[in-house]
Amino acid sequence: MNQNSTPLFSGLVEHAKKNPIQFHIPGHKKGTGMDPEFREYIGENALSIDLINIGPLDDLHHPKGIIKEAQDLAAKAFGADHTFFSVQGTSGAIMTMVMAVCGPGEKIIVPRNVHKSVMSAIVFSGAVPIFIHPEVDKELGISHGITTDAVERALQQHPDAKGVLVINPTYFGISADLSKIVELAHSYDVPVLVDEAHGVHIHFHEELPLSAMQAGADMAATSVHKLGGSMTQSSILNVREGLVNVNRIQSILSMLTTTSTSYLLLASLDVARKRLATEGHDIIDQAIKLANKTRKRINEIEHLYCVGKEILGTKATFDADPTKLIISTKNLSINGYDVEKWLREKYNIEVELSDLYNILCIITPGDSDKETDILVDALKDLSQTFGLDESNPHSHKEVYLPDIPVLAIAPREAFYSETEVVPFEESAGRVIAEFIMVYPPGIPIFTPGEIITEDNLRYIQMNIEAGLPVQGPEDYELKTLRVIKEHVAIK
Ligand SMILES: Cc1ncc(COP(=O)(O)O)c(C=O)c1O
């Protein structure tokens, strides 16, 4: 297998070069039948390979030709037995992983700070989540991964679980001891499913945390589009044979996938794999060096702290990805979201994520000194404008993170129960029937079936007041919440 070849992309280009007379969808026919302004902007090349699963171009649902060849090359590059391409993002790949191992009433061990796609799959499958409390960093106000001790306790109490799901690395780039977790789970014959949305690159550089396949995990849903150079929405699902059924995975992925798969997205996965496999180490090396240099410069700025290797060493912080710049904004008079807005308005800088206490910037092979110089200059200005007088004890900002709510009934049961709508401020004590999260990062504050607490309502209120994107509930304005209906005795 030659990692320099791109069977899918090259096959599409060859097909387009023949300039076939198309009597098939897409109806824009190489762009001729579409809005001219859009056509000119996007370009004829892109539109000429916006094709569909006609005979010569294979079919993602039953790959036998160029898609199969591209997937096999990806499997080799990622050290997997099988790789499936996803045009439904990592969300689609995650839902496939969960639904491939769990049926109604079956248990799955998951950290509580999972992405909403995990909870959606739990609702769809009827699985019962056994939540593990992630380790919370009270200084930074972020959640890390799960500890091996917690996984061990969960497996001892629920040896009949059908899977353990691990986020490796987290949105903030922090990893647990994945090899140890895999070893533990496998000693119970339980497969390990990895949400690797933020870790496509880690497989290709020894200074980065171990990838799911390197650690021996059974499945990994990996966002090539986030940090691997493919187009937005394109991801892969890597699979190791043994504890999971490969044919079932393929059919579930197919059930969750559109029949009109985008060949632009698929081709971009093929070329991203080529680049990672052939040049990945060198380009990631440059990104690591640039990120480390930038971190050092940020840490020389008063009032700002950019997290580094010093946070390692707890049971949940086993390793970290240095290309993530977590910048704590706690010592500024404005919150993380206001910093995001200020950087946008004053410096035309867009960050990856902000929350009440931090901003997150990612450094990839797409960056150079030019961009990081602008960031550092902007952060110096930010510090001078909004720095708090740290000698004043009143200016010390406390991090507020509420306790995780208690799950009263299974998420699917709650989602399909008889419900009613109650005012937000009167909802404490009731069982919620909908999701509430801040996106990004998309981690549920509430998931269906949990008991609403005053603390969590206050936390939602704080996020709304800060202007952060609180999402999920039917009532966008969050004046009301949907809860399980209570049946009061008739007098
Ligand atoms: C931890 C985590 N898992 C899964 C996903 C879903 O990935 P995608 O957007 O490719 O569907 C995200 C997206 O932000 C994420 O942060």
The ligand as an ORCA input file, in Angstrom:
! r2SCAN-3c Opt
* xyz 0 1
  C     -15.513     16.000     22.557
  C     -16.273     16.032     21.271
  N     -16.783     14.900     20.779
  C     -17.475     14.867     19.626
  C     -17.678     16.010     18.891
  C     -18.475     15.927     17.627
  O     -17.707     16.092     16.488
  P     -18.341     16.578     15.117
  O     -18.548     18.055     15.229
  O     -17.321     16.179     14.087
  O     -19.623     15.867     14.908
  C     -17.170     17.228     19.354
  C     -17.392     18.465     18.594
  O     -17.109     19.552     18.984
  C     -16.455     17.242     20.582
  O     -15.962     18.383     21.081
*
